[in-house]
């Protein structure tokens, strides 16, 4: 029985997606694959259906951002789900190892993999950060506990993901992983880094502009604080952004975007338990 599905989200990166699907389909044990297309206009859906008829493709009428992954998870019929972007895939043996770990650890909700970047397979700096996590180790877990991850190199227990609510539609994209990590921790699902499981990321040249990503990250930092952190922390994050906005156009644009979304964020406000908040603060204090 197949224990794992790979959910791939894509938008207007047909060539990269076809390469990724070819690599996933060539794994010794090929997983089930669901592609969720975020409103592509480059013929992505037709190309996948022609080249990989065994892959389920879900074309969306518009760009739903990270929520597209939620759709894929809902459609999956396996207990575990791995995420790939259209420019990332998994090395042989990793997905089977992840499924074995989930089988062995019933409260393990998320595994963050080691990431190798580009044709040279350079280790992503996030690997070292996760390996050196200052969070208290959970007895029996196969790796250090984490409160953050990169979605394109993550495997989840489907039930845990759905229990935590998946990715936020309000955040849309960039930094959406942090909120999900908080929610998994609040629901008492364990999260750990397992370097033996490897994801490869060859970044597409067709990427959002750095300024656009930075603005989204700044916006989502403030919104996440209001949704899950103590009020005083949220106020401090907002004040910090306000001070930066005086001299930084990106911060100014991010703050305005956060204000527009703030009413919705406040309706979703659920501060994390004290133990989770302590972990968040410890990470902030000990991470360079």
N, C-alpha and C positions, 0 to 999 in steps of 0.2 A: 504494500500500500504506500502511495506517495504521501509523505508527511509534510511536504513543504511546497509552497507556491511562491514564485517570484513576481512581485508587482512592479512594473516599470511605468513611470510617467514620462511623457514626452510632449514637446511642442515645437513644430517646425524644425526638427533635426532628423529628417528621414534617414540620411546616410549613416549617421552615428547610431541611430536606433537599429538599423538593419545589421550593422556590425555587432552591436551588443547582443542582439537576439541570436546571431550565428554563434557567438561564443557561448552563450547560455545553453543553446541546443546541442552544442558539441561536448558538454560535460559528460563524464562517464555515466552518471545517473542524471539524465535531463529532468529538471523540475517542470511542474506545470507553470505556465506563464500567463499573466494577465497584463496587457498593455492598456493603459488609460491615456487617451490622446486629448490633451488640453486645447482643443479647438485649432489644430494645425490646419494650415491652408496650402501645404506643399505636397499633398497627396499621400501623407503618411499612412492613413488607414488602408487605402487600396494597395500600397506597396507591401505592407505587412501581410495582408490577406493573401497576396499573390506569392510572396516568398516563404511565408511560414503559416500555412493554413491551419496548423495544429495550435497556434497561439490565439487566445481569445483577445480581441481588440474591442475596446469600448470608446467610441468617438463621442466626445462632449461638444456641445454647441458653442462653448466659450471656455476661456481659461479659468479653471477653478483653483489654480495654484496647488498648494500641498494637499488640499482636500481631495484631489484626484486619487491620492494614495488610499484615503478612506474608502472610496468607491471600490478600488481593487481588493481591499481587505474584506469588505462585505461580500464580494463575489467569490472569494477564495473558499474552497471546500476542504482545506487542510488545516491541521491544528497550528501550524507555524507558517509565517510569511516573512520572506526576505524582500528588502527594497533595493531596487536599482534605479539609477537615472538612465537616460538614454546614452550616456557616455561612461557608464560604469558597469562592472560585472564581477562575478565571483570566481576565485581560483578553485580548481578541482579539489574535492574532498571537504571543503569548508562547510557547505550546506548540510551534508550528512552529519558532520561533527556537531554542528549547531543543533540539529534535531535530536541527536543523542543526548546532548547536554540538557535540552529542555525536558526530554523524557526522564532524565535522572534527577532534575531539580524542579519539582512541581510549582514552586513560587517564583521561579526565574521568569521574568516577563520580557526582558530585552537583552540582547547580546550586541555589543558594539565591536566591530571587527577592526583589524589592522588595515590601514589604507596605504596602497602604493600608487604613486602618481606619475603619469606620463609614460612614454616609451622607455625611459630609463628606470622606471619603477622606484622612484625616490620616495622614501618614507614621508608621509604627511606629518607635519609637526604635532597634529592632534594626537598621534600615537603616543608620543612621549608624555604628553599632558595626561592622557587617560591612564597610562601605566603608572604614573606617579601620583595618582589621585590621593588626596589627603583624607578622603572619607573613611570612616571606620570600616574595616573588612568584615563582611558577613561570613560567619563560619560555613564552610562547605561549598561556597561559591567558587566557580572555576576561574575567577579573575577579580581584579580590583573593582569596587563599586564605583559607579559613575552617576552624575546628574546632568549629563549632556552627551550628545553624540551627533554624528553626521548621518542623515537619513539614507544616503546612497550606500552606506556601508553598515547596515543594521538589519538584524533579524528579530522578529517579535513573536511572542506567543499571541495568537489571534485573539484569544479570550481576554488577555490582559490589555491588549491594544483597544479593543472595543469597550472594555470596562472603564478605561481611562478617558474614553471619548474621542480617541484619534487626534488628528491634527486640527488645529483651530482654523475655521473659515475667516475669522476676524483678522488673524495675523497674515493670512494668505501665503506668504513666502518669505524666506530668510529668517532664521532664528526660531522657526516654529518647533524645532526639536526640543528646545529648552523647556517650553511650557508642557510638552508631553512628558518629558522626564520628570518634572515636578508632579504631574498628575499620576504617573505610575508610582512614584514614591509615596504620594499621599494615599494611594490605594493599596500600599504595602506589597507592591510587586518589586522584586529585586531587579537590578540592572547592573551588568558588569562588562568589562573589557576583556576579550579573549583574543590575544595576538596570534594564536595558531590559525584563526579563521581570517582569511585575507580577501579584501575587495580591491579591485584595480580600477583606478579612475584616470581616464585620459580626457582631460577637460576639452569640451568642444570649443572651437573658436567663436561659435555663435552663442554668446553669453550676454546677460544684461550688463550694461555699463557699470563700472565700479561705483560711480556716484549714485546710481539707482539702487544698487545693493546696499551701500552704506546708509542711505536714507531709510530704507526698509528696516535695516538692522537697528538703527537708532529708534525709529518709531516703535518697533516691536519690543525693545527693551523697556520702554516706558509703559506700554500696554500690558506686558506680562507682569510688571511690578504691581500695577493696579489690580490685575486679576488674581494674583496669588501671594503677594508679599504683604507684610504689615503696612498699615496706612502711613506710618512715619517714613518707612523705607520708600514707599511709592512717592511720597511728597519730596523726598530728597532727590530721587531720580528725576522727577519732573523739574525741580529747581535747578539741578545740574544741567539738564538739557536747556532750560531757559537761559541760564548764564552763557552757555556755549552758543546759543542762537544769536546773541548780540554780534558775534564776530564770524560766525560760521554759517554759511548759507545752507549747507546740507542739514545741520542741526535745526535751523529755522524751519526748513521744509518738513523735516521729520516731526517736529513739535506740532506744527499745524495739522499734519496728517493724523497725529495721535489725538489731538483735540476733537477732530471730526469723528473719530471712532470711539471716543471716551464713553459716551452714553451706553453703547453696546458693551464695552469692556466692563463697566460697573454692574451691568445686569448679570455678568458672568463671574463676578467677584466671589472667590472661594479661597480665602487664605489657607495656605498649606499648614499641616500640623507643626507643632513646635520642633519636633525632631527633624523634620525636613528643612525647616527654616534654618536650624543650626547648621545643617550640612551645606546649605546655600551660602551662608555667611563664612563658613570655614573655607569653602572653595574660593570665595572672593578674597579672603585674607591671605591665603597661602599660594594662590596661583599668580605667577609673575605677570 
